Amino acid sequence: MDSRLSRRSMLRAAGAAGLAAAGGLVTRGSALADEVAAPRMTVLRKEPGTMAGEIFFTWYGLSGQPFAPNGLEIADAAGTPLWANSSTALAFFHFQQVRYRGRTVLAWFQGSAGSGGGGFAALGPSWVLTERDHTPITAVGPSGVFVPDLHEQRMAGPDTALIASFETITADLSGIGGPVDGQLVKSYANVVDIASGTVLWRWNSLDHVPLTESYAPAPTSPDRPHDYFHINSISRTPDGHLLVSGRNTSALYKVHRSTGEVIWRLGGKSSSFSVPEDAVFGFQHHADFENPHTIRLFDNGSSEYATLHPTRVVWLRVDEKRRTVSLADSMSIPGIAQSTALGSAQRLPNGNVFVDWGRNKRLSEFSPQGRLLFDAMLPSPCYRAFKYAQC
């Protein structure tokens, strides 16, 4: 069956209604208006060698007006929308395909539009899963102190997920130049049973990473939370532990899957590795072990606090025994603006690399040798975008 034709034919009959049932908050159920609900990306370059497939991305606030629609979309390589859904009450992030209980399903994060801080904490933020025909499966929502956050949702096994969350507490920040009655944001890496929403295991940044490792300056006002760590990526290591990214510490942490102890730090102020200048990264996103000795990450190279170097995708060759690291490869587009937030990098099945350039509103696909094959402008910045082969 042609999945593109399937999505088009099922959209008005079941798509929006199915999404509403899955997430409980997606409200758009009428026929889609193409100019609002399915904005087009603008393709700037498309050369032979790109992988045939579909592009998953999210968008928001295109009109610039209050209550402007936000949406999630699947498009072909020409930028033609194949499926989309939108809402004025919600914002969407991290639209992807995942393998759940042996089958490929659709998944995304949704939370109340306009929420800020370390993450979403209102209107039942949730990670939504549906079948490929948009039939609802389940949604992982808040449970006790666990409130799922937009920054990471990733499969940990056939029926469990790695999900980020944040918690704000009252804390004395005077030791780092902040207020005595300050607010501190803790980051959590959670292993969650998807069907029940039960948190099976969690890691708390504050138990293992001191405030002094942060590059984010302490706030002077007690009303401003200090997001010292800012978890934005959780993935599995080849030997079964977790790789956690702290954006505001500019470091990666290998975390013991049972004890939660930090096995090593890579980058930042307290690196366990000797890092040469060309391999230094900062304020990074989307870190993954691509093979047992190589980590791929989106190296923003800058934030609102500092600028280190131009934004790029890097591959770091890691020798865990000798505690050394070297730059194996990097990819970038000359002249692209600095991306101070957002971004992702994905290795495709044919060896190509698909990149979402974060705040730059750009998508690119490179050959394995780094030749630019595809380049496009998105209608708005996107936290992460992905490409999947057509089935």
Secondary structure, DSSP 8 states (H G I E B T S, - for coil): --HHHHHHHHIIIIIHHHHHHHHS-----S---HHHHS---EEEEE-TT---EEEEEEEE-TT-STT--EEEEEE-TTS-EEEEEEESSEEEEEEEEEEETTEEEEEEEEEETT--TTS--SS--EEEEE-TT--EEEEE--BTTB-EEEEEEEESSSSEEEEEEEEEEEE--GGGTS-TTEEEEEEEEEEEETTT--EEEEEEHHHHS-GGG--S---SSTTS-B-SS-EEEEEE-TTS-EEEEEGGGTEEEEE-TTT--EEEEEESTT-SSB--GGG---S-EEEEEEETTEEEEEE--B-SS-B-S--EEEEEEEETTTTEEEEEEEE--TT-----S--EEEE-TTS-EEEE-GGG-EEEEE-TT--EEEEEE-SS--S--EEEE--
